[in-house]
Amino acid sequence: MDATERRSRLRGLYAITPECRDSAGLLRLVAAAIDGGARLVQYRAKELPPADRVAQAGALLGLCRARGVPLIVNDDIELAVALGADGIHLGRGDADPLEARARLPGAIVGVSCYDDPERAVAAEQAGADYVGIGSVFPSRTKPHAARAGLAVLAQARRRTRLPVAAIGGITEANAAAAVAAGADMLAVISALFGAPDVAAAARALSRPFEPDTEDHARTQPAAL
């Protein structure tokens, strides 16, 4: 898959999995998110033993492939390579995007740029397919994360040709503002997987990407 084809898939709700030792339960949650409109899934597990992570990620990859949704592995390039995952997301201190591209030549490579648009420029030059900006809003998952805000999101969108994922504190109430500021993807954990009805939450979070809604949102001045 070439870069143009990879990047054409990077739009919409980006579901990031919660920590969950119950693999069957996690599969049900992710299936519901996809049913509600999630366009990408990121497997994020920091606390599971390595063997459990491999098994859980493999099961998720099977689910996502069956539904036609890319599975991105967070941080762990070795796991992504071993699985043949659809992509890798790199944070500060992880593998270099150039290394990730060499080891996963046809895969999606995403890079966390936090509150620094210059990192987005560098990520594009290193061969990334998308960049993540955040925490855009206060986040329960990462309460001490640097705040980027809508202004930084908009700046990153202007500085790079890559799709931009907004992450951090995204909810139904502020999703449209993030899209209006330039987000191509909304990366969500808590407001999605913490909802009583995951599919309904996914539908609500996907609404800003519907053509009529998006056209209206982008005609409004972004709250910068």
N, C-alpha and C positions, 0 to 999 in steps of 0.2 A: 504494500500500500504506500503510495507516494504522499508527500507532505500535504498537497492540496486535498487529497481524499481524506487523509486523517483529520485535518483541521475542519473539513466540512461537517464532521460529525459532532463537533464541539459546541453545542448550543443547547440550552435548556437546563432543566433541573439535574444537578450533579449530586447524587445520593452518596453520602459518606457513612460507612457502617459504624455503629456503636460497638464498644467492647461487649462481647457476648460469648459466654462459654457454651451456650446451648446452640449448637450448629443448626439443628432442625428449626429452632425458633428464629434464628437469624435468617435462614433461607425463606421462611414465611414472611418475615418483615421486608426483605429485599424484593420478594415477588410482589408484595402489595405495593411497594414504592414504584416498581416498574409498571404495574397495572394502572397506577395513578398518573403515570407520565414521565417518570425519571428517565433521562436519556443516557446517563452514564452512571456507573457505580464505582466507588473507590473502596477497596478493602483496607481498613485501618484497624490493626490489632496490635497493641503495644504490650499486653500482659500475658498472652497465651504462650505456653511452651512451643518451641519450634515445630515439633511434630504435629501438634494440634493446629497450628497456623497453616501448615502445608495442607492438611486434610480439609480444613474449613475453607481455605482459599480455593482449593480444587473443586469443592462442591459448589461454591459460588460461581466459579468460572463456567461450570457446566450449565448452571441456571441462566447466567447472562448470555452465554452463547445460544442457548435454546430460544431466548427472547430477543436476540439480535441487538443486545446492549453491550458496549465495551466494558470490560472489567479492568480497572486501573489498580495497581498495587501501591500502597503508600510506603515510601522509604526503602523497602527491602528489594534491592535489585537482584539479589541472588534468588529470592522467591519468585520474582517476576520472570526471570530467565528459566528457572526450573519448571514453572507452570506453562510457559509460553503464553503469558498474560497479554492482554491487549495494550497494556501500557504501564508506565511507572510514574509516580509523583515523587519529586525530590524536594526535601527541605534543606534548611541550613545544616551543613555538616554531613550531608549524604553524598552519594556519588556525584561526580561532575556530569553535567548534561552531555558533554562530548563522549564520556565513557558510556553513559546510558545509551546514546545513539549508536555507538559502535557495537554494543552487546545486544541491543534490541533494535536492529536497523529499520524494521517496518512498524514498530510500535509507537504509540502515543507517549510523548515525554512532556510532563508538566513540571513546573518549577514554582515553589513558593517564593514570592518576592516581598511579602510582609507589607511594610509601609514605605517601600523604596522603589519608585519607578525606574531608577537607574539599573536595578537588578533585572527588571523586565527587559530592558534594552540588551543587557548582557546575555540574558537567557535566550533571546531571539538569535543573537549572533552565534550562540553555542549550539543552535539546532533544536531548541525546544519547540513544542507544538502549541502550548498554551502557558499562561502565567496565572498564578493565584495572588490576589491582593486581599489583605485583611490582617487583623480583624476590622471589618468595615463597621460593625456595630458591636456593643459589648457582648461577650460570648461566655456562656456558662461552661462550655467545654474547655476553653482556654481563657480564664478570667484575667490572667496577667499578660496576655498577648499585647504587643504594640498596636495602638489604634491607627488604622490607615484613614478611614473616613471616605466619604463619597468624593471629596476633592482629589484624593490620591488615586482612587479608582479611575476617575475621569482622566487624570493626567497620564496614568499608565496606558489607558485606552488610546490616547492621542500619540503616545511615544512609540508604540509598537503596532505592527500589523497582525500580531497574534491574537487569538481569542483570549479573553480575560475572564477568569472565574472570581467572583466575589465570595468571600468566605468570612464567617464570624458573625454570629448573632442574627443571621438571616431568618426572618419570620414572614408569615403571610402579610403582616401589616407593613413591612418595609421592603418587601421583595420588589415591588414596582419601582421604588426609588432607586434601588441598586441597578436595575435594568436601564432606567432612564439615564443614569450616570455613565453607562457604558458597559455593564456586565453582559457578557455573552452566555455565561453560566452562573448558576447560583448553587454554591456548594453548601450543603445543609446536613447537619446531624440531628440536633436536639428537636428542632421544630418539626422534623419529619418523623424520626423514629421514636420520639417521645410522645407523639400524638396518639390519642385513643383510637383513631382510625387513620392508619398510615396511608392508605390509598386516597382518602379524601384530602389529607394534608398534602400529598404529592400533587393532586389536581389543583389545589389552591396555590401552591408554590409555583406551579407551571403556568398559571394563568397570565402572568406578564409577558410570556413569550407567544401568546396567541396573537395572530396578526392584527386584529382590530385593537386589542388592548395595547400591544406594543407600539403601534403607530401613534395612538393617543399619548402614551407615556413619553415618547421621544419628542413630541411637540411641546411638552411642558418644560420649563426651566428646571434643571437639576438642582436639588437642594444642597448646594456646595458651601 
